[in-house]
Amino acid sequence: MMSKIVRTQANILYPLILIFGFYIVAHGHLTPGGGFQGGAVIATGVALVAISFGYGKIKKWIKKTNLTAAEAVGLLSFIIAAFTGIGTSFFCNWLANSGLIFGDTVPYGPNPGYLNTAGLLPIMNLAVGIEVLGGLGVVVMYMLSAAKASEVK
């Protein structure tokens, strides 16, 4: 476990890292980034908290959040989103220009990049972000548990 200063800074930075990671996931179809990059940023926040508070305290928190379930939910939601347009083709962006959620038409000329014009892409970005958060979080926790086991010996 780190000093009180490191833990306090981790408590301050963790929500900001989460917000930035979800921003990258949400704007992935408009800016550089997307589900993988945003999920990696969010998993970095998990690693920051795990390292600053130590494996013993964070182990209980991780059991409550269940990162393996997050990985499974992200993967299943991505597969379901990919199969929803199977009547046309696999990964068909059937929501684009439909008028439904994320299906507004893109206006002609320069626009600031509207979030609701990408169709199925934001849903897939969110699914990939959740899956990468779960996967990288599990990797970080396994690495910390291995480091903790080697300290005991």
Summary of the structure (lengths in Angstrom):
residues: 153
radius of gyration: 18.7
end to end distance: 17.9
largest distance: 65.9
contacts: 481
relative contact order: 0.18
helix: 69%
strand: 0%
